[in-house]
Amino acid sequence: MKIAQIAPLYEPVPPRLYGGTERVVAYLSDALVELGHEVTLFAARGSGTKAHLIAVRDQAIRLDSATLKSDLAAHLAMLYEVKRRATQFDILHFHLDMLHMPVFEQYAQKCVTTLHGRLDIKDLAPVYERWPDFGLVSISDHQRQPLPTANWLATVPHGVPAMHYSVQKSGRAYLAFLGRISPEKGPEVAVRLAIRAGVPLKIAAKVDNVDLGYFETVMKPLLDHPLIEFMGEIGDTQKAEFLGNARALLFPIAWPEPFGLVMIEAMACGTPVIANNYGAVPEVLQAGLSGFIVNSEEQALAAIARVDQLDRRAVRAAFEERFTAHQMARAYLRVYADLLDSPRAVARLAVRSR
């Protein structure tokens, strides 16, 4: 199958540091190639992939030091390049939310659109009602709730390469927080929990410009404690050791998390996850096996005290059963095949072959 993967341009594919969507696109593209398919990746220059890379911007937007730049213009230029080559592919797989829909109406029946973000946002529903021919993929069932009547093709959970992570035999002296410093991610809750539990906490996290105020006023004063270590952003080369040597990953979110990639990264290291009961958390974690799902800080403290009772090999096995990159790729291949076998797609192909 000839497949185009169209990634956002904010980060390289995969990102050098923090970044979710582009990392998933990287893992999916490589896994599809490993499964024998012909994959073309449209992304920023500097991306690393087993697919054929078409670099549609000179560098990722976040790494570009230019003072004035337009992410909209960059993505529109990419869409022009994809459309110019659209007939070369069996499937066009977009990871850009709805940006491509007005441009690719004539190709809608071979387009797959994975939605990576939250969907409880004003103005989204009318867009997906306006372009109902575009098939959508959710990354969790919970993510769909704000758009129950959209053209959902499937739910495909994220996956990561199994060989990137392994169960560590040492460490476990600290709790870990990995992600973004933002109110919805709950880093201040993680700090409170670590201090109350008397366990060191290492925070490896990005601070976006939009969250600088929160970091300065809420988080920074909390970091001046002997149990707390703020490491800043880390990349993939550090992530396995960081997560693998942790006693547990704290995931004290306070928002409808669409998936939570860091949870399965921790599981791949055999590290249990202690997560608040929001969003997709119950779809990812198996309570009492791969971690604990909690509804309060008191429950989280109790989970920290019990977490060493969990079998880290069982945590890794739970990851291998559901969340590898190859499992994700095979699920998408089923989506592609079903889409191409649909009556409308078959009729379209018949017309083209006359």
Residue pairs with C-beta under 8 A, 6 or more apart in sequence:
1 37
1 38
1 90
1 91
1 333
1 336
2 37
2 38
2 40
2 88
2 89
2 90
2 91
3 32
3 37
3 38
3 39
3 40
3 89
3 90
3 91
3 93
3 336
4 39
4 40
4 41
4 42
4 82
4 85
4 86
4 88
4 89
4 91
4 92
4 93
5 25
5 28
5 29
5 32
5 39
5 40
5 41
5 42
5 51
5 93
5 95
6 42
6 78
6 79
6 82
6 92
6 93
6 94
6 95
6 96
6 100
7 13
7 21
7 22
7 25
7 41
7 42
7 43
7 44
7 47
7 95
8 21
8 22
8 75
8 95
8 96
9 43
9 44
9 56
9 57
9 60
9 61
9 71
9 74
9 75
9 78
10 19
10 22
10 60
10 61
10 62
10 71
11 19
11 21
11 22
11 44
11 60
11 61
11 62
11 63
12 22
12 43
12 44
12 46
12 47
12 48
12 60
12 63
13 22
13 23
13 25
13 26
13 29
13 41
13 43
13 44
13 47
13 48
13 49
14 22
14 23
14 25
14 26
14 27
14 47
14 48
14 236
15 22
15 23
15 60
15 235
16 63
16 235
17 206
17 233
17 234
17 235
18 179
18 180
18 205
18 206
18 233
20 116
20 261
21 95
21 116
22 43
23 261
24 95
24 116
24 158
24 261
24 328
25 41
25 43
25 95
26 47
26 48
26 49
27 158
27 159
27 160
27 161
27 325
27 328
28 159
28 325
28 328
28 329
28 332
29 39
29 41
29 49
29 50
29 51
30 49
30 50
30 51
30 161
30 325
31 159
31 161
31 325
31 326
31 328
31 329
32 39
32 51
32 329
32 332
32 333
33 39
33 50
33 51
34 50
34 326
34 329
35 326
35 329
35 330
35 333
37 333
38 52
39 50
39 51
39 52
40 51
40 52
40 53
40 54
40 85
40 88
40 89
41 47
41 49
41 51
41 52
41 53
41 54
42 54
42 56
42 78
42 81
42 82
43 49
43 53
43 54
43 55
43 56
44 55
44 56
44 57
44 58
44 59
44 60
44 61
45 55
45 57
45 58
45 59
46 55
46 59
46 60
46 63
47 53
47 55
54 81
54 85
56 74
56 77
56 78
56 81
57 74
57 77
57 78
58 64
61 69
61 71
61 74
75 96
75 99
79 99
79 100
79 103
79 104
82 92
82 100
83 103
83 104
83 107
86 92
86 104
86 107
89 110
90 110
90 336
90 340
91 110
91 111
91 112
91 336
91 339
91 340
92 104
92 107
92 110
92 111
92 112
93 111
93 112
93 113
93 114
93 332
93 336
94 100
94 104
94 111
94 112
94 113
94 114
95 113
95 114
95 116
96 113
97 113
97 115
97 116
97 117
98 113
98 124
98 127
98 128
98 131
100 111
100 113
101 108
101 113
101 127
101 130
101 131
101 134
102 131
104 111
104 134
105 131
105 133
108 131
108 133
108 134
109 133
109 339
109 342
109 344
109 345
109 348
110 339
110 340
110 345
111 134
111 135
112 135
112 137
112 153
112 332
112 335
112 336
112 339
113 134
113 135
113 136
113 137
114 136
114 137
114 139
114 156
115 136
115 137
115 138
115 139
115 143
115 258
116 139
116 258
116 259
117 258
118 143
118 255
118 256
118 258
119 143
119 144
119 145
119 146
119 147
119 258
120 145
120 146
120 256
121 146
124 146
124 147
125 146
125 147
128 134
128 136
128 147
128 150
128 151
129 149
132 150
132 151
133 151
134 151
135 151
135 152
135 153
135 335
135 339
136 150
136 151
136 152
136 153
137 152
137 153
137 154
137 155
137 156
137 332
137 335
138 144
138 152
138 154
138 155
138 156
138 258
139 155
139 156
139 157
139 158
139 258
139 259
139 280
140 155
140 157
140 258
140 259
140 279
140 280
140 283
140 284
141 155
141 280
141 283
142 256
142 258
142 279
142 280
142 282
142 283
143 155
143 256
143 258
143 259
143 279
143 280
144 150
144 152
144 155
145 256
153 335
153 338
153 339
154 331
154 334
154 335
154 338
156 328
156 331
156 332
156 335
157 259
157 264
157 283
157 284
157 322
157 323
157 328
157 331
158 259
158 261
158 264
158 323
158 328
159 264
159 323
159 324
159 325
159 326
159 327
159 328
159 329
160 261
160 264
160 265
160 268
160 323
160 324
160 325
161 324
161 325
162 268
162 319
162 320
162 324
162 325
162 326
164 236
164 240
164 268
165 240
165 243
165 244
165 265
165 268
165 269
166 240
166 244
166 269
166 270
166 316
167 244
167 269
167 270
167 312
167 313
167 316
168 241
168 244
168 245
168 269
168 270
170 245
171 244
171 245
171 246
172 245
172 246
172 247
172 308
173 200
173 245
173 247
174 199
174 200
174 201
174 202
174 229
174 245
174 246
174 247
175 190
175 193
175 194
175 197
175 199
175 200
175 201
175 202
175 246
175 247
175 248
175 249
175 250
175 304
176 201
176 202
176 204
176 242
176 243
176 246
176 248
176 249
176 250
176 266
176 271
177 187
177 190
177 201
177 202
177 203
177 204
177 205
177 249
177 250
178 204
178 205
178 234
178 239
178 242
178 243
178 249
178 262
178 265
178 266
179 185
179 187
179 205
179 206
179 262
180 205
180 206
180 207
180 208
180 211
181 187
181 203
181 205
181 206
181 207
181 208
181 211
181 214
181 215
181 219
182 208
182 210
182 211
182 214
183 211
183 214
183 218
183 254
184 253
184 254
184 255
185 205
185 252
185 253
185 254
185 255
186 251
186 252
186 253
186 254
186 276
187 203
187 205
187 219
187 252
188 218
188 219
188 222
189 250
189 252
189 254
189 297
189 300
190 201
190 203
190 250
190 252
191 201
191 203
191 219
191 222
191 223
191 225
191 228
192 222
192 297
193 201
193 250
193 252
193 297
193 300
193 301
193 304
194 200
194 201
194 227
194 228
194 250
195 225
195 227
195 228
196 297
196 301
197 301
197 304
197 305
198 227
199 227
199 247
199 304
200 227
200 228
200 229
201 227
201 228
201 229
201 250
202 229
202 231
202 242
202 246
203 223
203 228
203 229
203 230
203 231
204 231
204 232
204 233
204 234
204 238
204 239
204 242
205 230
205 231
205 232
205 233
206 232
206 233
207 215
222 228
223 230
231 242
234 242
239 265
240 269
243 249
243 262
243 265
243 266
243 269
243 271
244 269
244 270
244 271
246 266
246 271
247 271
247 304
247 307
247 308
248 271
248 272
248 273
248 274
248 291
248 303
248 304
248 307
249 262
249 263
249 266
249 271
249 272
249 273
249 274
249 291
250 274
250 300
251 260
251 262
251 263
251 273
251 274
251 275
251 276
251 281
252 274
252 275
252 276
252 300
253 260
253 275
253 276
253 278
253 279
253 281
254 276
254 278
255 278
255 279
256 278
256 279
257 278
257 279
257 280
257 281
258 279
258 280
259 279
259 280
259 284
260 275
260 279
260 280
260 281
260 284
263 273
263 275
263 281
263 284
263 285
263 291
264 284
264 319
264 323
266 272
266 273
267 273
267 290
267 291
267 315
267 316
267 318
267 319
267 323
268 316
268 319
268 323
269 316
270 312
270 313
270 315
270 316
271 312
271 315
272 290
272 291
272 292
272 307
272 310
272 312
272 315
273 285
273 290
273 291
273 292
274 291
274 292
274 294
274 300
274 303
274 304
274 307
275 281
275 285
275 291
275 292
275 293
275 294
276 293
276 294
276 295
276 300
277 293
277 294
277 295
281 293
282 293
284 323
285 291
285 292
285 293
286 318
287 293
288 310
289 310
289 314
289 315
289 318
290 310
290 314
290 315
290 318
290 319
291 303
291 307
291 310
291 315
292 299
292 300
292 303
292 306
292 307
294 300
294 303
339 345
